Amino acid sequence: MSTRGELGPPPWLRPPGQPQPAPTIRLDLLIDCAPDQDPGVTQRDEPVSFDPRHRRYGARGITSLAVHLPATEAAGPPPHDPITALRND
């Protein structure tokens, strides 16, 4: 057995008859904070000045949130054909 296989995670042990949990995908979301909420992180990308010679940016508060979504075999972008809307079928 390779070293990589030996150091990998152990197999999940479950009682007989209990189904294996469905795989999930973790998504980290960055969300704007409400004005009265304490921000976890500040990001300096809030436009303050739109002068093209000297554009200035202010800080905005953001917080992070992790969500777990079920992973499906068809996880991926849906098929997209932009020409479909232009066809006269």
C-alpha positions as CSV (number, residue, x, y, z in Angstrom):
1,M,0.0,0.0,0.0
2,S,1.3,3.5,-0.8
3,T,2.1,6.1,1.8
4,R,-0.7,8.3,0.5
5,G,-3.2,5.5,1.0
6,E,-2.0,4.8,4.5
7,L,-2.2,8.5,5.5
8,G,-5.7,9.0,4.0
9,P,-8.8,9.3,6.0
10,P,-10.1,6.0,7.6
11,P,-13.2,4.5,6.1
12,W,-16.4,5.6,7.8
13,L,-17.7,3.0,10.1
14,R,-21.5,2.7,10.5
15,P,-23.8,0.2,12.1
16,P,-25.1,-2.5,9.8
17,G,-28.3,-1.4,7.9
18,Q,-27.7,2.3,8.3
19,P,-27.3,4.1,5.0
20,Q,-24.2,6.0,4.1
21,P,-24.8,9.8,4.4
22,A,-25.2,11.7,1.1
23,P,-22.0,13.6,0.0
24,T,-22.2,17.3,0.4
25,I,-20.3,20.3,-1.0
26,R,-19.2,23.1,1.3
27,L,-19.7,26.6,0.0
28,D,-18.2,29.6,1.8
29,L,-20.3,32.7,1.3
30,L,-19.2,36.3,1.9
31,I,-22.1,38.5,2.9
32,D,-22.4,42.2,3.5
33,C,-23.0,43.0,7.2
34,A,-25.9,45.0,8.4
35,P,-25.0,48.5,9.6
36,D,-25.6,47.5,13.3
37,Q,-23.7,44.1,12.9
38,D,-20.0,43.7,13.9
39,P,-18.1,42.7,10.7
40,G,-15.9,39.7,10.8
41,V,-13.7,41.2,8.0
42,T,-13.5,44.6,6.3
43,Q,-13.0,44.8,2.5
44,R,-11.9,48.1,0.9
45,D,-14.0,48.1,-2.3
46,E,-16.9,50.4,-1.6
47,P,-16.7,53.2,-4.2
48,V,-16.5,56.6,-2.5
49,S,-15.3,58.7,-5.5
50,F,-15.9,58.0,-9.1
51,D,-13.2,60.4,-10.4
52,P,-11.2,58.4,-13.0
53,R,-8.0,60.3,-12.1
54,H,-8.2,59.5,-8.4
55,R,-10.8,56.9,-7.5
56,R,-11.2,56.3,-3.8
57,Y,-12.7,53.3,-2.0
58,G,-14.1,53.0,1.5
59,A,-14.3,49.9,3.7
60,R,-17.4,47.7,4.0
61,G,-18.0,45.0,6.6
62,I,-18.4,41.4,5.5
63,T,-19.0,38.2,7.3
64,S,-18.6,34.6,6.2
65,L,-21.1,31.8,6.3
66,A,-20.5,28.2,5.4
67,V,-23.4,26.2,3.8
68,H,-23.4,22.5,2.9
69,L,-25.4,21.5,-0.2
70,P,-26.0,18.0,-1.4
71,A,-23.6,16.9,-4.0
72,T,-25.1,15.4,-7.1
73,E,-23.5,13.6,-10.0
74,A,-24.7,16.4,-12.3
75,A,-23.1,19.1,-10.2
76,G,-21.9,21.7,-12.6
77,P,-23.3,24.5,-14.6
78,P,-26.4,23.8,-16.6
79,P,-26.0,23.7,-20.4
80,H,-26.2,27.2,-21.9
81,D,-26.7,28.1,-25.6
82,P,-27.0,31.9,-25.9
83,I,-28.1,31.5,-29.6
84,T,-31.3,29.7,-28.6
85,A,-33.0,32.9,-27.8
86,L,-32.2,34.3,-31.3
87,R,-33.5,31.4,-33.3
88,N,-37.0,31.6,-34.9
89,D,-38.1,28.0,-34.5
